[in-house]
Amino acid sequence: MRRQTFLRSSLAVIGLASVVAHTTALAQAQTYPNRAVKIVVPFAAGGPADVYARFIAQRLTETLGQSYIIDNKPGAGSVIGTDIAAKSPADGYTLLLMSNTHTVNETLIPNKPFQLMRDFVAVAPINYSDLVLVANPKVPANNLKDLIAYAKANPGKLNYASSGPGTPYHMAGELFKSMADIDMVHVPYKGSSGARTDVIGG
């Protein structure tokens, strides 16, 4: 039980992203883990969830003496990777890094092939992060006021990128559109790294 307690405490950092397990088996075996553990990240490599997962995996590997392997399964606003984790054996050797995207998806996508409250058990929160609005330098706006004015003068001309439907980027973008009373086109990506790359590229 001491190793299980360490696993929980080693992940216990205040935040919105969490590690969850498709199991209750973590409480059953005192020798856990006795083989490699897979952490499914339902977002693309290079994004915040991937970075946090790799940091945690490295520390767990060093401390517990077993490999923690990252398995990126992006797409459909985290649904693809989450479904893969839900269908894995319920033995404690597949973990899922989830974010508040999963909470949004509970209402945004009603007919998912899994149920969070039924198929997963929470392990620990691991991080909290903020969002920042950025634009390519070619956009004729030097501040938020200029951006809103440009969007109002050119309805539907601006696109905004997100790491997928239901993600915090998507929800923040829609909230911004509503509050500023502007029209921008949502362009969902499989992960935030692709979105950033295309914003930088214009």
C-alpha positions as CSV (number, residue, x, y, z in Angstrom):
1,M,0.0,0.0,0.0
2,R,3.0,2.3,0.5
3,R,3.7,2.4,-3.2
4,Q,0.1,3.1,-4.0
5,T,0.1,6.0,-1.5
6,F,3.2,7.3,-3.1
7,L,1.7,7.1,-6.5
8,R,-1.2,9.2,-5.4
9,S,0.8,11.8,-3.5
10,S,3.4,12.1,-6.3
11,L,0.7,13.3,-8.6
12,A,-1.1,15.5,-6.1
13,V,-0.6,19.0,-7.6
14,I,-3.5,21.4,-7.7
15,G,-5.0,21.6,-11.2
16,L,-7.6,20.9,-13.8
17,A,-5.9,18.2,-15.7
18,S,-6.0,14.8,-14.0
19,V,-4.8,11.3,-14.2
20,V,-7.5,8.7,-14.1
21,A,-7.4,4.9,-14.2
22,H,-9.7,2.4,-15.9
23,T,-9.8,0.3,-12.8
24,T,-10.1,0.0,-9.1
25,A,-7.2,-2.5,-9.1
26,L,-4.6,0.1,-7.9
27,A,-5.9,-0.6,-4.4
28,Q,-5.6,-4.4,-4.7
29,A,-1.9,-5.1,-5.3
30,Q,0.8,-3.9,-2.9
31,T,3.5,-4.6,-5.5
32,Y,2.0,-2.3,-8.1
33,P,3.5,-1.7,-10.6
34,N,5.3,-4.9,-11.5
35,R,5.4,-4.1,-15.2
36,A,5.2,-1.2,-17.6
37,V,2.3,1.2,-17.3
38,K,0.8,3.0,-20.3
39,I,-0.5,6.6,-20.0
40,V,-2.9,7.4,-22.7
41,V,-2.9,11.1,-23.7
42,P,-5.9,11.8,-25.9
43,F,-4.2,14.9,-27.4
44,A,-1.4,15.4,-29.9
45,A,2.3,15.3,-28.9
46,G,3.8,18.7,-28.0
47,G,0.7,20.1,-26.4
48,P,0.2,20.9,-22.7
49,A,-1.3,17.6,-21.8
50,D,1.5,15.7,-23.5
51,V,4.2,17.8,-21.7
52,Y,2.6,17.2,-18.3
53,A,2.2,13.5,-19.0
54,R,5.8,13.1,-20.0
55,F,7.1,15.0,-16.9
56,I,4.9,12.8,-14.6
57,A,5.9,9.6,-16.5
58,Q,9.6,10.3,-16.1
59,R,9.3,10.9,-12.4
60,L,7.2,7.8,-11.8
61,T,9.6,5.7,-13.8
62,E,12.5,7.0,-11.8
63,T,10.8,6.5,-8.4
64,L,8.8,3.3,-8.9
65,G,11.3,1.4,-11.0
66,Q,8.9,0.6,-13.8
67,S,8.4,2.2,-17.2
68,Y,5.6,4.7,-17.7
69,I,5.0,4.9,-21.4
70,I,3.2,7.8,-23.1
71,D,0.6,6.8,-25.8
72,N,-0.7,9.8,-27.7
73,K,-4.1,9.1,-29.2
74,P,-5.5,12.5,-30.4
75,G,-8.7,13.3,-32.2
76,A,-12.4,14.1,-31.8
77,G,-11.8,16.4,-28.8
78,S,-10.2,13.6,-26.7
79,V,-12.9,11.0,-27.4
80,I,-10.7,8.7,-29.5
81,G,-8.0,8.3,-26.9
82,T,-10.4,8.2,-24.0
83,D,-12.4,5.4,-25.7
84,I,-9.1,3.4,-26.2
85,A,-8.4,3.8,-22.5
86,A,-11.9,2.8,-21.5
87,K,-11.7,-0.4,-23.6
88,S,-8.3,-1.4,-22.1
89,P,-8.1,-4.1,-19.4
90,A,-9.2,-2.8,-16.0
91,D,-6.0,-3.9,-14.3
92,G,-4.4,-0.5,-13.4
93,Y,-1.8,-0.6,-16.1
94,T,-3.5,1.9,-18.4
95,L,-3.9,5.4,-17.1
96,L,-5.6,8.3,-18.9
97,L,-4.5,11.9,-18.7
98,M,-7.8,13.9,-18.9
99,S,-8.5,17.6,-18.9
100,N,-11.6,19.8,-18.5
101,T,-12.3,18.9,-22.1
102,H,-13.8,15.7,-20.8
103,T,-16.1,17.7,-18.6
104,V,-17.3,19.8,-21.5
105,N,-17.8,16.7,-23.6
106,E,-20.3,15.3,-21.1
107,T,-22.8,17.8,-22.5
108,L,-21.3,18.6,-25.9
109,I,-21.1,14.9,-27.1
110,P,-24.0,13.0,-25.4
111,N,-23.5,9.7,-27.3
112,K,-19.9,8.8,-26.4
113,P,-18.8,5.2,-26.4
114,F,-17.8,5.5,-22.8
115,Q,-19.0,7.0,-19.5
116,L,-16.5,8.9,-17.4
117,M,-18.2,8.2,-14.1
118,R,-18.7,4.5,-14.9
119,D,-15.5,3.6,-16.7
120,F,-12.8,5.6,-14.8
121,V,-11.6,6.1,-11.3
122,A,-9.8,9.4,-10.4
123,V,-6.2,9.1,-9.2
124,A,-5.0,12.7,-8.8
125,P,-5.1,16.3,-10.1
126,I,-1.8,17.3,-11.7
127,N,-1.9,20.9,-13.1
128,Y,-3.6,24.1,-13.7
129,S,-2.9,26.4,-16.6
130,D,-4.1,29.6,-18.2
131,L,-5.0,30.4,-21.8
132,V,-3.5,33.3,-23.8
133,L,-4.9,34.9,-27.0
134,V,-2.3,35.3,-29.7
135,A,-2.4,36.3,-33.4
136,N,-0.1,36.2,-36.3
137,P,1.8,39.5,-36.8
138,K,0.1,39.9,-40.2
139,V,-3.3,40.4,-38.5
140,P,-3.7,44.2,-38.4
141,A,-4.3,44.5,-34.6
142,N,-1.8,45.5,-31.9
143,N,-4.1,44.9,-29.0
144,L,-7.4,43.3,-28.1
145,K,-9.4,46.4,-28.9
146,D,-7.9,46.5,-32.4
147,L,-8.6,42.8,-32.9
148,I,-12.3,43.2,-31.9
149,A,-12.6,46.3,-34.2
150,Y,-11.0,44.4,-37.1
151,A,-13.3,41.3,-36.5
152,K,-16.4,43.5,-36.5
153,A,-15.4,45.2,-39.7
154,N,-14.6,41.9,-41.3
155,P,-17.2,39.3,-40.1
156,G,-16.2,35.7,-40.8
157,K,-12.8,36.7,-42.2
158,L,-10.8,35.7,-39.1
159,N,-10.3,32.1,-38.1
160,Y,-9.3,30.9,-34.6
161,A,-7.6,27.6,-33.9
162,S,-8.3,25.1,-31.1
163,S,-7.0,21.7,-30.2
164,G,-10.3,20.2,-30.9
165,P,-14.1,20.5,-30.2
166,G,-14.9,20.9,-26.6
167,T,-11.4,21.8,-25.6
168,P,-10.7,24.9,-23.4
169,Y,-9.4,26.7,-26.5
170,H,-12.7,26.1,-28.3
171,M,-14.8,27.1,-25.3
172,A,-12.7,30.2,-24.7
173,G,-13.0,31.1,-28.4
174,E,-16.7,30.8,-28.4
175,L,-17.0,32.8,-25.1
176,F,-14.8,35.5,-26.6
177,K,-17.0,35.7,-29.8
178,S,-20.1,36.0,-27.7
179,M,-18.7,38.6,-25.3
180,A,-17.2,40.7,-28.1
181,D,-20.2,40.2,-30.4
182,I,-18.0,39.1,-33.3
183,D,-17.9,36.4,-36.0
184,M,-14.9,34.2,-36.3
185,V,-14.6,30.7,-37.8
186,H,-13.5,27.9,-35.5
187,V,-10.8,25.6,-36.9
188,P,-10.3,22.5,-34.8
189,Y,-7.0,20.6,-34.8
190,K,-6.1,17.3,-33.3
191,G,-3.8,19.1,-30.9
192,S,-2.6,22.5,-29.8
193,S,0.8,22.1,-31.4
194,G,-0.7,21.9,-34.9
195,A,-2.8,24.9,-34.1
196,R,0.1,27.0,-32.9
197,T,2.2,26.0,-36.0
198,D,-0.5,27.3,-38.3
199,V,-1.1,30.5,-36.4
200,I,2.6,31.2,-36.6
201,G,2.6,30.4,-40.3
202,G,-0.3,32.7,-41.0
